[in-house]
Amino acid sequence: MTDNWSLNWPRALGGAAITGDFRSHPEDFLVEELAAPPAAQSGEHVYLRVSKIGANTGWVAGQLARLAGVQARDVGYYGLKDRHAVTTQWFSVWLAQKPEPDWERLNSSEITLLEHCRGPRKLRRGEHSGNRFVIRLRHIRGDRNRAEQVLAQVPAGVPNYFGEQRFGRDGGNLDLARQLAEENIRVQKSSRAFAMSAARSWLFNQVLAERVRRGSWRELLPGEPAAEPSGPLWGRGRNPATGEQGQLEGEVIAPWQSWCDWLEHCGLKQERRPLALYPEAFAFEWDGDDLVLQFALPPGAFATALLREVAGLVNAADAT
């Protein structure tokens, strides 16, 4: 990361007692989408469940669009999945009255078609129930006994940070957000969207980091606008947090007022995001010098938010 952006937010469960190699091989990061498209025998959309390796979701969507002879906007999916991984996910393709192509032509060294069927509507981001992960950290170094003390706390929740990948390589999405907010430059719509998302995520992580420092990230503070501890996803409208929580958020976000003004001008609505992330079906095992973790997370949650509580990560994917 650059000197401009410190993404080393505080840990909450006692600090990582071990270090491990992360994403040494795509097979070390397995993601299975927990989803089922709307059941139907017919429809203008085709749902395709694929397994991909070493390919990002947008690239696969592009392959589908080209094969079907449709526009990129006619391809839908529930969520973006990692490139440096083996992932299973659903796509939809709106064919309307177009003839159905030979979907087997999609198969390649990066993509395997698992099944396909017809359906009534486009699949949209965040509509699935979550993702199941199996992650292997290799060549573990450090204190395993103390690591197990941290691992035992994980089911009770970890800070729901946005992962570093949201901010781009070397914080590039944040650099762009700063230029857009402070210099009013013009960029392509897609780049602008990445910058907006990064800016909102950065502000949220700043608030969460302060709550972690104060030890209140799992506690309701006076002025909490929801039934669970939450932080702001900045946009248009008054921040619903009041009292002690509203004051804390205002103090943390004050240095970024130009970003707040820009996000409001972009038309985004004020939203809230839970501060705590609760993994389901969490389990771990030692396999020689490796640590293997299994868990499921809801849509929009980052596996790296959990992993960073457990271990210092040496990310082999950074070198590619």
Salt bridges, closest charged atoms under 4 A:
ASP21 OD2 - HIS139 ND1 2.96
ASP21 OD1 - ARG141 NH1 3.08
ASP28 OD2 - ARG138 NE 2.78
GLU32 OE1 - ARG132 NH1 3.07
GLU33 OE2 - LYS81 NZ 2.75
ASP82 OD2 - ARG23 NH2 2.88
GLU100 OE2 - HIS116 ND1 3.90
GLU100 OE1 - ARG118 NH2 3.06
GLU115 OE2 - ARG49 NH1 3.48
GLU127 OE1 - ARG121 NH1 3.08
ASP175 OD1 - ARG178 NH2 3.52
GLU210 OE1 - ARG213 NH1 3.24
GLU210 OE2 - ARG214 NE 2.80
GLU249 OE2 - ARG272 NH2 2.84
GLU271 OE1 - ARG200 NH2 3.19
ASP287 OD2 - ARG136 NH1 2.97
ASP289 OD1 - ARG144 NH2 3.96
ASP290 OD2 - ARG136 NH1 3.03
ASP290 OD2 - ARG138 NH1 3.65
